[in-house]
Amino acid sequence: MYEPGDSEALVVYIGSAEKTKRRIKDHVNEQENDCIKKSAKKYRTEYTQSYKCREKELYDEHVKLFGKAPACNKIVPTG
């Protein structure tokens, strides 16, 4: 897990998708809103059938630890 102030583990975005490879490519190639493209140094994937719930769980944990959403998240997941 990461600790507040640990720039090596800074989370800039938490998301989910049915087609993970395609979604990561979308982020890498995005031009309109390039927050993720500019900010992400590493990508971590996690595969689960309940991916929407897991996204919400990770998002909520981030907000609890840091007091705010990851920098590139524009909407709150509904999970």
MODELLER restraints for C-alpha pairs under 7 A, 6 or more apart:
rsr = mdl.restraints
at = mdl.atoms
rsr.add(forms.Gaussian(group=physical.xy_distance, feature=features.Distance(at['CA:2:A'], at['CA:9:A']), mean=5.66, stdev=0.5))
rsr.add(forms.Gaussian(group=physical.xy_distance, feature=features.Distance(at['CA:4:A'], at['CA:66:A']), mean=6.61, stdev=0.5))
rsr.add(forms.Gaussian(group=physical.xy_distance, feature=features.Distance(at['CA:11:A'], at['CA:70:A']), mean=6.09, stdev=0.5))
rsr.add(forms.Gaussian(group=physical.xy_distance, feature=features.Distance(at['CA:12:A'], at['CA:39:A']), mean=6.81, stdev=0.5))
rsr.add(forms.Gaussian(group=physical.xy_distance, feature=features.Distance(at['CA:12:A'], at['CA:40:A']), mean=6.63, stdev=0.5))
rsr.add(forms.Gaussian(group=physical.xy_distance, feature=features.Distance(at['CA:12:A'], at['CA:70:A']), mean=4.71, stdev=0.5))
rsr.add(forms.Gaussian(group=physical.xy_distance, feature=features.Distance(at['CA:12:A'], at['CA:71:A']), mean=5.07, stdev=0.5))
rsr.add(forms.Gaussian(group=physical.xy_distance, feature=features.Distance(at['CA:12:A'], at['CA:72:A']), mean=5.50, stdev=0.5))
rsr.add(forms.Gaussian(group=physical.xy_distance, feature=features.Distance(at['CA:13:A'], at['CA:36:A']), mean=6.99, stdev=0.5))
rsr.add(forms.Gaussian(group=physical.xy_distance, feature=features.Distance(at['CA:13:A'], at['CA:70:A']), mean=5.29, stdev=0.5))
rsr.add(forms.Gaussian(group=physical.xy_distance, feature=features.Distance(at['CA:13:A'], at['CA:71:A']), mean=6.63, stdev=0.5))
rsr.add(forms.Gaussian(group=physical.xy_distance, feature=features.Distance(at['CA:13:A'], at['CA:72:A']), mean=5.18, stdev=0.5))
rsr.add(forms.Gaussian(group=physical.xy_distance, feature=features.Distance(at['CA:13:A'], at['CA:73:A']), mean=5.43, stdev=0.5))
rsr.add(forms.Gaussian(group=physical.xy_distance, feature=features.Distance(at['CA:14:A'], at['CA:55:A']), mean=6.63, stdev=0.5))
rsr.add(forms.Gaussian(group=physical.xy_distance, feature=features.Distance(at['CA:14:A'], at['CA:59:A']), mean=6.31, stdev=0.5))
rsr.add(forms.Gaussian(group=physical.xy_distance, feature=features.Distance(at['CA:14:A'], at['CA:73:A']), mean=6.78, stdev=0.5))
rsr.add(forms.Gaussian(group=physical.xy_distance, feature=features.Distance(at['CA:15:A'], at['CA:55:A']), mean=6.00, stdev=0.5))
rsr.add(forms.Gaussian(group=physical.xy_distance, feature=features.Distance(at['CA:16:A'], at['CA:51:A']), mean=6.33, stdev=0.5))
rsr.add(forms.Gaussian(group=physical.xy_distance, feature=features.Distance(at['CA:16:A'], at['CA:52:A']), mean=6.44, stdev=0.5))
rsr.add(forms.Gaussian(group=physical.xy_distance, feature=features.Distance(at['CA:16:A'], at['CA:55:A']), mean=6.09, stdev=0.5))
rsr.add(forms.Gaussian(group=physical.xy_distance, feature=features.Distance(at['CA:17:A'], at['CA:23:A']), mean=6.65, stdev=0.5))
rsr.add(forms.Gaussian(group=physical.xy_distance, feature=features.Distance(at['CA:27:A'], at['CA:36:A']), mean=6.37, stdev=0.5))
rsr.add(forms.Gaussian(group=physical.xy_distance, feature=features.Distance(at['CA:27:A'], at['CA:37:A']), mean=6.06, stdev=0.5))
rsr.add(forms.Gaussian(group=physical.xy_distance, feature=features.Distance(at['CA:28:A'], at['CA:37:A']), mean=5.30, stdev=0.5))
rsr.add(forms.Gaussian(group=physical.xy_distance, feature=features.Distance(at['CA:30:A'], at['CA:37:A']), mean=6.89, stdev=0.5))
rsr.add(forms.Gaussian(group=physical.xy_distance, feature=features.Distance(at['CA:35:A'], at['CA:72:A']), mean=5.69, stdev=0.5))
rsr.add(forms.Gaussian(group=physical.xy_distance, feature=features.Distance(at['CA:36:A'], at['CA:72:A']), mean=6.10, stdev=0.5))
rsr.add(forms.Gaussian(group=physical.xy_distance, feature=features.Distance(at['CA:52:A'], at['CA:79:A']), mean=4.49, stdev=0.5))
rsr.add(forms.Gaussian(group=physical.xy_distance, feature=features.Distance(at['CA:53:A'], at['CA:79:A']), mean=4.14, stdev=0.5))
rsr.add(forms.Gaussian(group=physical.xy_distance, feature=features.Distance(at['CA:55:A'], at['CA:77:A']), mean=6.83, stdev=0.5))
rsr.add(forms.Gaussian(group=physical.xy_distance, feature=features.Distance(at['CA:55:A'], at['CA:79:A']), mean=6.67, stdev=0.5))
rsr.add(forms.Gaussian(group=physical.xy_distance, feature=features.Distance(at['CA:56:A'], at['CA:77:A']), mean=5.34, stdev=0.5))
rsr.add(forms.Gaussian(group=physical.xy_distance, feature=features.Distance(at['CA:56:A'], at['CA:78:A']), mean=6.34, stdev=0.5))
rsr.add(forms.Gaussian(group=physical.xy_distance, feature=features.Distance(at['CA:56:A'], at['CA:79:A']), mean=5.05, stdev=0.5))
rsr.add(forms.Gaussian(group=physical.xy_distance, feature=features.Distance(at['CA:62:A'], at['CA:69:A']), mean=6.71, stdev=0.5))
rsr.add(forms.Gaussian(group=physical.xy_distance, feature=features.Distance(at['CA:63:A'], at['CA:69:A']), mean=5.36, stdev=0.5))
